[in-house]
């Protein structure tokens, strides 16, 4: 028999967005995301908020603005992190986490490397300090799930001249034997700087509201990948136990979609 992992609901495509720095333009961007049902991850420098940076959001704004989305770390003060001594790098991530968690009320476990700077040492350190994934800035337009969650490559920046071409390929892709992810990143202030808010409006209007796409934050995707990775299959794949607390979804023989709820064993074949 043939068993494939699926995204929630049996879907085979997912879309996620990632925006850095927590500038005031995020207010307009979040309104666009919410209008079209798009989910985003917003990477914030807690140490630069309310500290002579009027272009950044106020701390009091975050919880309400980003409701339904994800707040992730971007370091406390936005250094080029691979150049920092390890104690400084550790403080940058822990202080950012503690500050953001005090505002959001949940564990902040995602990250986007400031200035795109990272190293194998940094990846290992951040993993040990509670970071579940980290986004880099080098794009890879293969629509694949990350093979290393601490070096997560996006599909493209929103200023990519082929953004809508990539979106149309993704939206029209119909082969069910693949899991496809489109991941777009950027900074919301760029839309003001370039006077091109129409770019993200057009993208979100086109991509939103599709029944075959899972709209998810970065951490939702990372966590779901771990749920699927932890599934315990019988040797013949005719049964599976899900030790996680949330459901996993499987396609069986291209004929049926099976939800495996958290903490349950499910027979996938009666033969």
Order of alpha helices (4+ residues) and beta strands (2+ residues): beta-beta-alpha-beta-alpha-beta-alpha-alpha-beta-alpha-beta-alpha-alpha-beta-alpha-beta-beta-beta-beta-beta
